[in-house]
Structure formats: structure tokens, C-alpha cells
Amino acid sequence: MNTAQQEYFSTSDLALASVLSLWFAVEGVDRQNPKRSQFLFAQNEQVEEKVRAYWHGELKVEPQQFFNQIRVLKTRLYE
């Protein structure tokens, strides 16, 4: 793994990326694989904690905000 990859948490999971983007800025979108883009977030303990909480079903988000974030991220995918 190179240094640039270690600085970012990346995910191709649109729902996870949408949830994370409610709290953290999307640093970029990695499109190296034409079939699966990766959303990049700054790697830190807060991001890791939200990811853990997401996978354990412990996060609560407002549904309309979540839906709007999905639309925002889809726009970024196709820009």
C-alpha cells in the first residue's frame, strides 16, 4: 500500500459513503477501476468510529438528509 492510500479511508459502498459524508468531507473519488469508483475520506479515528458504528447498526441519521447525500454523491460520480 502506498502512502497516499494510507492517508484515506476508501469505500465503494454508496450507503456508507453517504452516511460518512454527513459528518466528513469527501476528499475525492478514485476512478482507477472503471467498474467501481471509491469515495475517499481523510483517515482518522472519528471516521473509523463512524464506520464501525455503521456496520454495527448504531448510527441514526435523518432520512431526508441521507437521501439527499446519496444524490450529491451520485452527482460526483458522474461529473
N, C-alpha and C positions, 0 to 999 in steps of 0.2 A: 504494500500500500504506500503510495507516495504522500508527501507532506500535505499537499493540497487536499487530498481526500480525508486526511485525519482531522482537518480543521472544520469539516462539515458533517452534519448528520444528514443522510440522504434517504429518501423513500420514494417509491413509485406508487404507493398506496394513496389514492386521491382523498379518501376519507381522513386518513391520518394527517396528510399534509394540510387539509382544510382545517382540521382541529388545531394543529400546531400554529397555523398562520393567524389564528385568532389571538395568539399571545406573542408570536415571534415573527420577525420579518423573513420572507423568503429571499435568501441571498442570491439565488439563481436557479435556473433549470438546466440540467445536464441532458443534452440531446444526443450524446455519442451513440447510443443504441437507438436506431430509427424506430424500433417497435415498442420501446419502453423508456419514457423520459423519467428523470429523477429530480425531485424537488430538493433543494439544498437549504439547510438551516445551519446557522452557526452552532458548532458543537460546544455544549456546556452542560452543567449539571441540571439546570432548570429544564432544558429541552429533554434530557434523558428522563427526568422525573415525569414530565407530561407524557412521554411515550410509554413509560411503564404504567402510568395511571390509565392511559387509553387502552392498553392491552388487557388490563385487569378490570375494565368496565367501571372505573371510578370517576370518570370525568362527567361533568354536567355542562352542557352548552345550550344556548338559546337556539331553537330550531331554525328560525329565520336567518340568524347570523351565520349558522352553519351552511345553510343552503346558498346564501349569498357568497360565502367564501368559496364554495365549490365552483360557482360561476366565475368568480375572479380568477381562480387557478386554471380553469379550462381556457379562459381568455389568454392567460400567459402561455399555455401550452401551444396555442395556435398563432401567436404573434410572430 
